[in-house]
Amino acid sequence: MAASYLSPYIASDLRSIPEAVELLAESGHPVSRSTLERLCRKNGVRMTKYGRTNHASWTAMAKLHRDWVNARR
């Protein structure tokens, strides 16, 4: 799956939530869209809506996913 950028001129850390869900599933620890959005809201990660899709910082979502996986062990 190719990662999309919102601006071709500025490197952006923003990724759509569905795109992040697909990328995180490759780690072997899948997470649902609703769980990832809930984790973002709970931890104060700013989400921006483009069209009908929420976008958030990929770095923040990866860290939230890491913490979520570790908490489930």
mmCIF file of the N, C-alpha and C atoms, coordinates in Angstrom:
data_MODEL
# 
_entry.id   MODEL 
# 
loop_
_atom_site.group_PDB 
_atom_site.id 
_atom_site.type_symbol 
_atom_site.label_atom_id 
_atom_site.label_alt_id 
_atom_site.label_comp_id 
_atom_site.label_asym_id 
_atom_site.label_entity_id 
_atom_site.label_seq_id 
_atom_site.pdbx_PDB_ins_code 
_atom_site.Cartn_x 
_atom_site.Cartn_y 
_atom_site.Cartn_z 
_atom_site.occupancy 
_atom_site.B_iso_or_equiv 
_atom_site.pdbx_formal_charge 
_atom_site.auth_seq_id 
_atom_site.auth_comp_id 
_atom_site.auth_asym_id 
_atom_site.auth_atom_id 
_atom_site.pdbx_PDB_model_num 
ATOM 1   N N  . MET A 1 1  ? 0.836   -1.177 0.000  1.00 0.00 ? 1  MET A N  1 
ATOM 2   C CA . MET A 1 1  ? 0.000   0.000  0.000  1.00 0.00 ? 1  MET A CA 1 
ATOM 3   C C  . MET A 1 1  ? 0.879   1.238  0.000  1.00 0.00 ? 1  MET A C  1 
ATOM 4   N N  . ALA A 1 2  ? 0.589   2.156  -0.864 1.00 0.00 ? 2  ALA A N  1 
ATOM 5   C CA . ALA A 1 2  ? 1.361   3.390  -0.939 1.00 0.00 ? 2  ALA A CA 1 
ATOM 6   C C  . ALA A 1 2  ? 0.833   4.394  0.075  1.00 0.00 ? 2  ALA A C  1 
ATOM 7   N N  . ALA A 1 3  ? 1.743   5.065  0.736  1.00 0.00 ? 3  ALA A N  1 
ATOM 8   C CA . ALA A 1 3  ? 1.360   6.101  1.698  1.00 0.00 ? 3  ALA A CA 1 
ATOM 9   C C  . ALA A 1 3  ? 1.089   7.390  0.939  1.00 0.00 ? 3  ALA A C  1 
ATOM 10  N N  . SER A 1 4  ? -0.010  8.035  1.248  1.00 0.00 ? 4  SER A N  1 
ATOM 11  C CA . SER A 1 4  ? -0.357  9.271  0.564  1.00 0.00 ? 4  SER A CA 1 
ATOM 12  C C  . SER A 1 4  ? 0.051   10.478 1.390  1.00 0.00 ? 4  SER A C  1 
ATOM 13  N N  . TYR A 1 5  ? 0.381   11.545 0.710  1.00 0.00 ? 5  TYR A N  1 
ATOM 14  C CA . TYR A 1 5  ? 0.733   12.799 1.369  1.00 0.00 ? 5  TYR A CA 1 
ATOM 15  C C  . TYR A 1 5  ? -0.332  13.825 1.038  1.00 0.00 ? 5  TYR A C  1 
ATOM 16  N N  . LEU A 1 6  ? -0.650  14.683 2.008  1.00 0.00 ? 6  LEU A N  1 
ATOM 17  C CA . LEU A 1 6  ? -1.671  15.688 1.783  1.00 0.00 ? 6  LEU A CA 1 
ATOM 18  C C  . LEU A 1 6  ? -1.142  16.821 0.912  1.00 0.00 ? 6  LEU A C  1 
ATOM 19  N N  . SER A 1 7  ? 0.132   17.138 1.024  1.00 0.00 ? 7  SER A N  1 
ATOM 20  C CA . SER A 1 7  ? 0.741   18.183 0.225  1.00 0.00 ? 7  SER A CA 1 
ATOM 21  C C  . SER A 1 7  ? 1.972   17.619 -0.474 1.00 0.00 ? 7  SER A C  1 
ATOM 22  N N  . PRO A 1 8  ? 2.099   17.835 -1.762 1.00 0.00 ? 8  PRO A N  1 
ATOM 23  C CA . PRO A 1 8  ? 3.285   17.323 -2.441 1.00 0.00 ? 8  PRO A CA 1 
ATOM 24  C C  . PRO A 1 8  ? 4.535   18.140 -2.146 1.00 0.00 ? 8  PRO A C  1 
ATOM 25  N N  . TYR A 1 9  ? 4.389   19.283 -1.496 1.00 0.00 ? 9  TYR A N  1 
ATOM 26  C CA . TYR A 1 9  ? 5.500   20.196 -1.270 1.00 0.00 ? 9  TYR A CA 1 
ATOM 27  C C  . TYR A 1 9  ? 6.064   20.133 0.136  1.00 0.00 ? 9  TYR A C  1 
ATOM 28  N N  . ILE A 1 10 ? 5.291   19.706 1.094  1.00 0.00 ? 10 ILE A N  1 
ATOM 29  C CA . ILE A 1 10 ? 5.715   19.679 2.487  1.00 0.00 ? 10 ILE A CA 1 
ATOM 30  C C  . ILE A 1 10 ? 5.572   18.250 3.011  1.00 0.00 ? 10 ILE A C  1 
ATOM 31  N N  . ALA A 1 11 ? 6.641   17.728 3.572  1.00 0.00 ? 11 ALA A N  1 
ATOM 32  C CA . ALA A 1 11 ? 6.564   16.390 4.161  1.00 0.00 ? 11 ALA A CA 1 
ATOM 33  C C  . ALA A 1 11 ? 5.627   16.455 5.359  1.00 0.00 ? 11 ALA A C  1 
ATOM 34  N N  . SER A 1 12 ? 4.643   15.625 5.367  1.00 0.00 ? 12 SER A N  1 
ATOM 35  C CA . SER A 1 12 ? 3.634   15.652 6.414  1.00 0.00 ? 12 SER A CA 1 
ATOM 36  C C  . SER A 1 12 ? 3.665   14.359 7.212  1.00 0.00 ? 12 SER A C  1 
ATOM 37  N N  . ASP A 1 13 ? 3.485   14.499 8.511  1.00 0.00 ? 13 ASP A N  1 
ATOM 38  C CA . ASP A 1 13 ? 3.413   13.333 9.393  1.00 0.00 ? 13 ASP A CA 1 
ATOM 39  C C  . ASP A 1 13 ? 1.976   12.827 9.495  1.00 0.00 ? 13 ASP A C  1 
ATOM 40  N N  . LEU A 1 14 ? 1.032   13.538 8.883  1.00 0.00 ? 14 LEU A N  1 
ATOM 41  C CA . LEU A 1 14 ? -0.371  13.147 8.986  1.00 0.00 ? 14 LEU A CA 1 
ATOM 42  C C  . LEU A 1 14 ? -0.669  11.941 8.104  1.00 0.00 ? 14 LEU A C  1 
ATOM 43  N N  . ARG A 1 15 ? -1.411  11.009 8.679  1.00 0.00 ? 15 ARG A N  1 
ATOM 44  C CA . ARG A 1 15 ? -1.898  9.845  7.942  1.00 0.00 ? 15 ARG A CA 1 
ATOM 45  C C  . ARG A 1 15 ? -3.369  9.681  8.274  1.00 0.00 ? 15 ARG A C  1 
ATOM 46  N N  . SER A 1 16 ? -4.117  9.141  7.329  1.00 0.00 ? 16 SER A N  1 
ATOM 47  C CA . SER A 1 16 ? -5.528  8.887  7.611  1.00 0.00 ? 16 SER A CA 1 
ATOM 48  C C  . SER A 1 16 ? -5.611  7.730  8.603  1.00 0.00 ? 16 SER A C  1 
ATOM 49  N N  . ILE A 1 17 ? -6.671  7.722  9.375  1.00 0.00 ? 17 ILE A N  1 
ATOM 50  C CA . ILE A 1 17 ? -6.861  6.652  10.357 1.00 0.00 ? 17 ILE A CA 1 
ATOM 51  C C  . ILE A 1 17 ? -6.960  5.288  9.651  1.00 0.00 ? 17 ILE A C  1 
ATOM 52  N N  . PRO A 1 18 ? -7.749  5.153  8.580  1.00 0.00 ? 18 PRO A N  1 
ATOM 53  C CA . PRO A 1 18 ? -7.803  3.844  7.906  1.00 0.00 ? 18 PRO A CA 1 
ATOM 54  C C  . PRO A 1 18 ? -6.446  3.400  7.367  1.00 0.00 ? 18 PRO A C  1 
ATOM 55  N N  . GLU A 1 19 ? -5.656  4.339  6.856  1.00 0.00 ? 19 GLU A N  1 
ATOM 56  C CA . GLU A 1 19 ? -4.329  4.003  6.356  1.00 0.00 ? 19 GLU A CA 1 
ATOM 57  C C  . GLU A 1 19 ? -3.430  3.529  7.504  1.00 0.00 ? 19 GLU A C  1 
ATOM 58  N N  . ALA A 1 20 ? -3.515  4.205  8.645  1.00 0.00 ? 20 ALA A N  1 
ATOM 59  C CA . ALA A 1 20 ? -2.727  3.820  9.815  1.00 0.00 ? 20 ALA A CA 1 
ATOM 60  C C  . ALA A 1 20 ? -3.139  2.430  10.307 1.00 0.00 ? 20 ALA A C  1 
ATOM 61  N N  . VAL A 1 21 ? -4.437  2.143  10.275 1.00 0.00 ? 21 VAL A N  1 
ATOM 62  C CA . VAL A 1 21 ? -4.923  0.823  10.703 1.00 0.00 ? 21 VAL A CA 1 
ATOM 63  C C  . VAL A 1 21 ? -4.301  -0.269 9.833  1.00 0.00 ? 21 VAL A C  1 
ATOM 64  N N  . GLU A 1 22 ? -4.231  -0.039 8.519  1.00 0.00 ? 22 GLU A N  1 
ATOM 65  C CA . GLU A 1 22 ? -3.632  -1.018 7.610  1.00 0.00 ? 22 GLU A CA 1 
ATOM 66  C C  . GLU A 1 22 ? -2.144  -1.196 7.895  1.00 0.00 ? 22 GLU A C  1 
ATOM 67  N N  . LEU A 1 23 ? -1.444  -0.086 8.108  1.00 0.00 ? 23 LEU A N  1 
ATOM 68  C CA . LEU A 1 23 ? -0.007  -0.162 8.368  1.00 0.00 ? 23 LEU A CA 1 
ATOM 69  C C  . LEU A 1 23 ? 0.277   -0.843 9.703  1.00 0.00 ? 23 LEU A C  1 
ATOM 70  N N  . LEU A 1 24 ? -0.519  -0.545 10.718 1.00 0.00 ? 24 LEU A N  1 
ATOM 71  C CA . LEU A 1 24 ? -0.303  -1.135 12.035 1.00 0.00 ? 24 LEU A CA 1 
ATOM 72  C C  . LEU A 1 24 ? -0.649  -2.629 12.048 1.00 0.00 ? 24 LEU A C  1 
ATOM 73  N N  . ALA A 1 25 ? -1.562  -3.049 11.174 1.00 0.00 ? 25 ALA A N  1 
ATOM 74  C CA . ALA A 1 25 ? -1.913  -4.466 11.101 1.00 0.00 ? 25 ALA A CA 1 
ATOM 75  C C  . ALA A 1 25 ? -0.718  -5.303 10.655 1.00 0.00 ? 25 ALA A C  1 
ATOM 76  N N  . GLU A 1 26 ? 0.194   -4.693 9.899  1.00 0.00 ? 26 GLU A N  1 
ATOM 77  C CA . GLU A 1 26 ? 1.387   -5.398 9.439  1.00 0.00 ? 26 GLU A CA 1 
ATOM 78  C C  . GLU A 1 26 ? 2.324   -5.740 10.591 1.00 0.00 ? 26 GLU A C  1 
ATOM 79  N N  . SER A 1 27 ? 2.121   -5.108 11.750 1.00 0.00 ? 27 SER A N  1 
ATOM 80  C CA . SER A 1 27 ? 2.972   -5.383 12.913 1.00 0.00 ? 27 SER A CA 1 
ATOM 81  C C  . SER A 1 27 ? 2.615   -6.719 13.575 1.00 0.00 ? 27 SER A C  1 
ATOM 82  N N  . GLY A 1 28 ? 1.483   -7.288 13.174 1.00 0.00 ? 28 GLY A N  1 
ATOM 83  C CA . GLY A 1 28 ? 1.029   -8.528 13.802 1.00 0.00 ? 28 GLY A CA 1 
ATOM 84  C C  . GLY A 1 28 ? 0.079   -8.280 14.961 1.00 0.00 ? 28 GLY A C  1 
ATOM 85  N N  . HIS A 1 29 ? -0.183  -7.022 15.259 1.00 0.00 ? 29 HIS A N  1 
ATOM 86  C CA . HIS A 1 29 ? -1.108  -6.638 16.336 1.00 0.00 ? 29 HIS A CA 1 
ATOM 87  C C  . HIS A 1 29 ? -2.134  -5.674 15.755 1.00 0.00 ? 29 HIS A C  1 
ATOM 88  N N  . PRO A 1 30 ? -3.150  -6.189 15.048 1.00 0.00 ? 30 PRO A N  1 
ATOM 89  C CA . PRO A 1 30 ? -4.132  -5.312 14.418 1.00 0.00 ? 30 PRO A CA 1 
ATOM 90  C C  . PRO A 1 30 ? -4.942  -4.528 15.438 1.00 0.00 ? 30 PRO A C  1 
ATOM 91  N N  . VAL A 1 31 ? -5.358  -3.341 15.027 1.00 0.00 ? 31 VAL A N  1 
ATOM 92  C CA . VAL A 1 31 ? -6.186  -2.476 15.862 1.00 0.00 ? 31 VAL A CA 1 
ATOM 93  C C  . VAL A 1 31 ? -7.316  -1.964 14.969 1.00 0.00 ? 31 VAL A C  1 
ATOM 94  N N  . SER A 1 32 ? -8.503  -1.804 15.537 1.00 0.00 ? 32 SER A N  1 
ATOM 95  C CA . SER A 1 32 ? -9.628  -1.329 14.735 1.00 0.00 ? 32 SER A CA 1 
ATOM 96  C C  . SER A 1 32 ? -9.575  0.197  14.614 1.00 0.00 ? 32 SER A C  1 
ATOM 97  N N  . ARG A 1 33 ? -10.287 0.697  13.610 1.00 0.00 ? 33 ARG A N  1 
ATOM 98  C CA . ARG A 1 33 ? -10.353 2.143  13.377 1.00 0.00 ? 33 ARG A CA 1 
ATOM 99  C C  . ARG A 1 33 ? -10.921 2.853  14.592 1.00 0.00 ? 33 ARG A C  1 
ATOM 100 N N  . SER A 1 34 ? -11.995 2.306  15.150 1.00 0.00 ? 34 SER A N  1 
ATOM 101 C CA . SER A 1 34 ? -12.632 2.965  16.293 1.00 0.00 ? 34 SER A CA 1 
ATOM 102 C C  . SER A 1 34 ? -11.720 2.971  17.521 1.00 0.00 ? 34 SER A C  1 
ATOM 103 N N  . THR A 1 35 ? -10.970 1.894  17.730 1.00 0.00 ? 35 THR A N  1 
ATOM 104 C CA . THR A 1 35 ? -10.038 1.844  18.858 1.00 0.00 ? 35 THR A CA 1 
ATOM 105 C C  . THR A 1 35 ? -8.929  2.865  18.676 1.00 0.00 ? 35 THR A C  1 
ATOM 106 N N  . LEU A 1 36 ? -8.395  2.978  17.471 1.00 0.00 ? 36 LEU A N  1 
ATOM 107 C CA . LEU A 1 36 ? -7.325  3.942  17.221 1.00 0.00 ? 36 LEU A CA 1 
ATOM 108 C C  . LEU A 1 36 ? -7.824  5.374  17.394 1.00 0.00 ? 36 LEU A C  1 
ATOM 109 N N  . GLU A 1 37 ? -9.031  5.662  16.917 1.00 0.00 ? 37 GLU A N  1 
ATOM 110 C CA . GLU A 1 37 ? -9.601  7.001  17.110 1.00 0.00 ? 37 GLU A CA 1 
ATOM 111 C C  . GLU A 1 37 ? -9.833  7.279  18.597 1.00 0.00 ? 37 GLU A C  1 
ATOM 112 N N  . ARG A 1 38 ? -10.308 6.274  19.333 1.00 0.00 ? 38 ARG A N  1 
ATOM 113 C CA . ARG A 1 38 ? -10.531 6.443  20.776 1.00 0.00 ? 38 ARG A CA 1 
ATOM 114 C C  . ARG A 1 38 ? -9.218  6.704  21.504 1.00 0.00 ? 38 ARG A C  1 
ATOM 115 N N  . LEU A 1 39 ? -8.170  5.970  21.147 1.00 0.00 ? 39 LEU A N  1 
ATOM 116 C CA . LEU A 1 39 ? -6.866  6.185  21.759 1.00 0.00 ? 39 LEU A CA 1 
ATOM 117 C C  . LEU A 1 39 ? -6.351  7.594  21.477 1.00 0.00 ? 39 LEU A C  1 
ATOM 118 N N  . CYS A 1 40 ? -6.565  8.075  20.262 1.00 0.00 ? 40 CYS A N  1 
ATOM 119 C CA . CYS A 1 40 ? -6.141  9.435  19.912 1.00 0.00 ? 40 CYS A CA 1 
ATOM 120 C C  . CYS A 1 40 ? -6.892  10.465 20.753 1.00 0.00 ? 40 CYS A C  1 
ATOM 121 N N  . ARG A 1 41 ? -8.208  10.317 20.846 1.00 0.00 ? 41 ARG A N  1 
ATOM 122 C CA . ARG A 1 41 ? -8.998  11.268 21.642 1.00 0.00 ? 41 ARG A CA 1 
ATOM 123 C C  . ARG A 1 41 ? -8.598  11.228 23.107 1.00 0.00 ? 41 ARG A C  1 
ATOM 124 N N  . LYS A 1 42 ? -8.447  10.020 23.653 1.00 0.00 ? 42 LYS A N  1 
ATOM 125 C CA . LYS A 1 42 ? -8.126  9.846  25.063 1.00 0.00 ? 42 LYS A CA 1 
ATOM 126 C C  . LYS A 1 42 ? -6.767  10.452 25.423 1.00 0.00 ? 42 LYS A C  1 
ATOM 127 N N  . ASN A 1 43 ? -5.814  10.396 24.495 1.00 0.00 ? 43 ASN A N  1 
ATOM 128 C CA . ASN A 1 43 ? -4.459  10.868 24.768 1.00 0.00 ? 43 ASN A CA 1 
ATOM 129 C C  . ASN A 1 43 ? -4.164  12.241 24.180 1.00 0.00 ? 43 ASN A C  1 
ATOM 130 N N  . GLY A 1 44 ? -5.177  12.920 23.691 1.00 0.00 ? 44 GLY A N  1 
ATOM 131 C CA . GLY A 1 44 ? -5.015  14.297 23.230 1.00 0.00 ? 44 GLY A CA 1 
ATOM 132 C C  . GLY A 1 44 ? -4.288  14.454 21.899 1.00 0.00 ? 44 GLY A C  1 
ATOM 133 N N  . VAL A 1 45 ? -4.300  13.420 21.074 1.00 0.00 ? 45 VAL A N  1 
ATOM 134 C CA . VAL A 1 45 ? -3.686  13.524 19.750 1.00 0.00 ? 45 VAL A CA 1 
ATOM 135 C C  . VAL A 1 45 ? -4.676  14.251 18.840 1.00 0.00 ? 45 VAL A C  1 
ATOM 136 N N  . ARG A 1 46 ? -4.211  15.341 18.257 1.00 0.00 ? 46 ARG A N  1 
ATOM 137 C CA . ARG A 1 46 ? -5.089  16.162 17.423 1.00 0.00 ? 46 ARG A CA 1 
ATOM 138 C C  . ARG A 1 46 ? -5.431  15.432 16.130 1.00 0.00 ? 46 ARG A C  1 
ATOM 139 N N  . MET A 1 47 ? -6.727  15.324 15.851 1.00 0.00 ? 47 MET A N  1 
ATOM 140 C CA . MET A 1 47 ? -7.192  14.720 14.606 1.00 0.00 ? 47 MET A CA 1 
ATOM 141 C C  . MET A 1 47 ? -7.803  15.818 13.751 1.00 0.00 ? 47 MET A C  1 
ATOM 142 N N  . THR A 1 48 ? -7.488  15.778 12.463 1.00 0.00 ? 48 THR A N  1 
ATOM 143 C CA . THR A 1 48 ? -8.012  16.746 11.510 1.00 0.00 ? 48 THR A CA 1 
ATOM 144 C C  . THR A 1 48 ? -8.830  15.989 10.484 1.00 0.00 ? 48 THR A C  1 
ATOM 145 N N  . LYS A 1 49 ? -9.999  16.501 10.197 1.00 0.00 ? 49 LYS A N  1 
ATOM 146 C CA . LYS A 1 49 ? -10.878 15.821 9.250  1.00 0.00 ? 49 LYS A CA 1 
ATOM 147 C C  . LYS A 1 49 ? -10.693 16.420 7.859  1.00 0.00 ? 49 LYS A C  1 
ATOM 148 N N  . TYR A 1 50 ? -10.341 15.578 6.903  1.00 0.00 ? 50 TYR A N  1 
ATOM 149 C CA . TYR A 1 50 ? -10.274 15.948 5.494  1.00 0.00 ? 50 TYR A CA 1 
ATOM 150 C C  . TYR A 1 50 ? -11.343 15.131 4.793  1.00 0.00 ? 50 TYR A C  1 
ATOM 151 N N  . GLY A 1 51 ? -12.367 15.811 4.317  1.00 0.00 ? 51 GLY A N  1 
ATOM 152 C CA . GLY A 1 51 ? -13.513 15.105 3.757  1.00 0.00 ? 51 GLY A CA 1 
ATOM 153 C C  . GLY A 1 51 ? -14.232 14.381 4.880  1.00 0.00 ? 51 GLY A C  1 
ATOM 154 N N  . ARG A 1 52 ? -14.367 13.072 4.768  1.00 0.00 ? 52 ARG A N  1 
ATOM 155 C CA . ARG A 1 52 ? -15.032 12.283 5.811  1.00 0.00 ? 52 ARG A CA 1 
ATOM 156 C C  . ARG A 1 52 ? -14.052 11.474 6.646  1.00 0.00 ? 52 ARG A C  1 
ATOM 157 N N  . THR A 1 53 ? -12.752 11.660 6.399  1.00 0.00 ? 53 THR A N  1 
ATOM 158 C CA . THR A 1 53 ? -11.743 10.829 7.042  1.00 0.00 ? 53 THR A CA 1 
ATOM 159 C C  . THR A 1 53 ? -10.891 11.633 8.012  1.00 0.00 ? 53 THR A C  1 
ATOM 160 N N  . ASN A 1 54 ? -10.725 11.106 9.216  1.00 0.00 ? 54 ASN A N  1 
ATOM 161 C CA . ASN A 1 54 ? -9.842  11.730 10.193 1.00 0.00 ? 54 ASN A CA 1 
ATOM 162 C C  . ASN A 1 54 ? -8.394  11.407 9.871  1.00 0.00 ? 54 ASN A C  1 
ATOM 163 N N  . HIS A 1 55 ? -7.528  12.392 10.097 1.00 0.00 ? 55 HIS A N  1 
ATOM 164 C CA . HIS A 1 55 ? -6.086  12.232 9.938  1.00 0.00 ? 55 HIS A CA 1 
ATOM 165 C C  . HIS A 1 55 ? -5.427  12.628 11.247 1.00 0.00 ? 55 HIS A C  1 
ATOM 166 N N  . ALA A 1 56 ? -4.332  11.968 11.581 1.00 0.00 ? 56 ALA A N  1 
ATOM 167 C CA . ALA A 1 56 ? -3.586  12.285 12.799 1.00 0.00 ? 56 ALA A CA 1 
ATOM 168 C C  . ALA A 1 56 ? -2.107  12.019 12.533 1.00 0.00 ? 56 ALA A C  1 
ATOM 169 N N  . SER A 1 57 ? -1.285  12.418 13.474 1.00 0.00 ? 57 SER A N  1 
ATOM 170 C CA . SER A 1 57 ? 0.150   12.230 13.358 1.00 0.00 ? 57 SER A CA 1 
ATOM 171 C C  . SER A 1 57 ? 0.491   10.740 13.362 1.00 0.00 ? 57 SER A C  1 
ATOM 172 N N  . TRP A 1 58 ? 1.226   10.299 12.346 1.00 0.00 ? 58 TRP A N  1 
ATOM 173 C CA . TRP A 1 58 ? 1.622   8.905  12.256 1.00 0.00 ? 58 TRP A CA 1 
ATOM 174 C C  . TRP A 1 58 ? 2.517   8.538  13.434 1.00 0.00 ? 58 TRP A C  1 
ATOM 175 N N  . THR A 1 59 ? 3.428   9.425  13.795 1.00 0.00 ? 59 THR A N  1 
ATOM 176 C CA . THR A 1 59 ? 4.330   9.163  14.913 1.00 0.00 ? 59 THR A CA 1 
ATOM 177 C C  . THR A 1 59 ? 3.555   8.948  16.207 1.00 0.00 ? 59 THR A C  1 
ATOM 178 N N  . ALA A 1 60 ? 2.572   9.804  16.451 1.00 0.00 ? 60 ALA A N  1 
ATOM 179 C CA . ALA A 1 60 ? 1.763   9.687  17.673 1.00 0.00 ? 60 ALA A CA 1 
ATOM 180 C C  . ALA A 1 60 ? 0.952   8.395  17.659 1.00 0.00 ? 60 ALA A C  1 
ATOM 181 N N  . MET A 1 61 ? 0.369   8.056  16.501 1.00 0.00 ? 61 MET A N  1 
ATOM 182 C CA . MET A 1 61 ? -0.431  6.831  16.432 1.00 0.00 ? 61 MET A CA 1 
ATOM 183 C C  . MET A 1 61 ? 0.432   5.596  16.622 1.00 0.00 ? 61 MET A C  1 
ATOM 184 N N  . ALA A 1 62 ? 1.644   5.599  16.091 1.00 0.00 ? 62 ALA A N  1 
ATOM 185 C CA . ALA A 1 62 ? 2.544   4.454  16.263 1.00 0.00 ? 62 ALA A CA 1 
ATOM 186 C C  . ALA A 1 62 ? 2.910   4.279  17.743 1.00 0.00 ? 62 ALA A C  1 
ATOM 187 N N  . LYS A 1 63 ? 3.150   5.388  18.439 1.00 0.00 ? 63 LYS A N  1 
ATOM 188 C CA . LYS A 1 63 ? 3.472   5.316  19.868 1.00 0.00 ? 63 LYS A CA 1 
ATOM 189 C C  . LYS A 1 63 ? 2.262   4.854  20.683 1.00 0.00 ? 63 LYS A C  1 
ATOM 190 N N  . LEU A 1 64 ? 1.072   5.356  20.334 1.00 0.00 ? 64 LEU A N  1 
ATOM 191 C CA . LEU A 1 64 ? -0.141  4.913  21.030 1.00 0.00 ? 64 LEU A CA 1 
ATOM 192 C C  . LEU A 1 64 ? -0.360  3.419  20.818 1.00 0.00 ? 64 LEU A C  1 
ATOM 193 N N  . HIS A 1 65 ? -0.130  2.942  19.602 1.00 0.00 ? 65 HIS A N  1 
ATOM 194 C CA . HIS A 1 65 ? -0.295  1.530  19.300 1.00 0.00 ? 65 HIS A CA 1 
ATOM 195 C C  . HIS A 1 65 ? 0.695   0.699  20.110 1.00 0.00 ? 65 HIS A C  1 
ATOM 196 N N  . ARG A 1 66 ? 1.939   1.155  20.188 1.00 0.00 ? 66 ARG A N  1 
ATOM 197 C CA . ARG A 1 66 ? 2.954   0.448  20.976 1.00 0.00 ? 66 ARG A CA 1 
ATOM 198 C C  . ARG A 1 66 ? 2.513   0.331  22.433 1.00 0.00 ? 66 ARG A C  1 
ATOM 199 N N  . ASP A 1 67 ? 2.049   1.439  23.011 1.00 0.00 ? 67 ASP A N  1 
ATOM 200 C CA . ASP A 1 67 ? 1.609   1.423  24.403 1.00 0.00 ? 67 ASP A CA 1 
ATOM 201 C C  . ASP A 1 67 ? 0.381   0.541  24.595 1.00 0.00 ? 67 ASP A C  1 
ATOM 202 N N  . TRP A 1 68 ? -0.539  0.572  23.635 1.00 0.00 ? 68 TRP A N  1 
ATOM 203 C CA . TRP A 1 68 ? -1.764  -0.243 23.692 1.00 0.00 ? 68 TRP A CA 1 
ATOM 204 C C  . TRP A 1 68 ? -1.415  -1.725 23.660 1.00 0.00 ? 68 TRP A C  1 
ATOM 205 N N  . VAL A 1 69 ? -0.497  -2.102 22.773 1.00 0.00 ? 69 VAL A N  1 
ATOM 206 C CA . VAL A 1 69 ? -0.083  -3.507 22.674 1.00 0.00 ? 69 VAL A CA 1 
ATOM 207 C C  . VAL A 1 69 ? 0.592   -3.943 23.980 1.00 0.00 ? 69 VAL A C  1 
ATOM 208 N N  . ASN A 1 70 ? 1.492   -3.124 24.504 1.00 0.00 ? 70 ASN A N  1 
ATOM 209 C CA . ASN A 1 70 ? 2.192   -3.465 25.740 1.00 0.00 ? 70 ASN A CA 1 
ATOM 210 C C  . ASN A 1 70 ? 1.243   -3.573 26.927 1.00 0.00 ? 70 ASN A C  1 
ATOM 211 N N  . ALA A 1 71 ? 0.205   -2.760 26.964 1.00 0.00 ? 71 ALA A N  1 
ATOM 212 C CA . ALA A 1 71 ? -0.769  -2.795 28.064 1.00 0.00 ? 71 ALA A CA 1 
ATOM 213 C C  . ALA A 1 71 ? -1.627  -4.059 28.016 1.00 0.00 ? 71 ALA A C  1 
ATOM 214 N N  . ARG A 1 72 ? -1.782  -4.646 26.842 1.00 0.00 ? 72 ARG A N  1 
ATOM 215 C CA . ARG A 1 72 ? -2.603  -5.849 26.695 1.00 0.00 ? 72 ARG A CA 1 
ATOM 216 C C  . ARG A 1 72 ? -1.867  -7.111 27.068 1.00 0.00 ? 72 ARG A C  1 
ATOM 217 N N  . ARG A 1 73 ? -0.570  -7.041 27.242 1.00 0.00 ? 73 ARG A N  1 
ATOM 218 C CA . ARG A 1 73 ? 0.239   -8.228 27.584 1.00 0.00 ? 73 ARG A CA 1 
ATOM 219 C C  . ARG A 1 73 ? 0.159   -8.539 29.034 1.00 0.00 ? 73 ARG A C  1 
# 
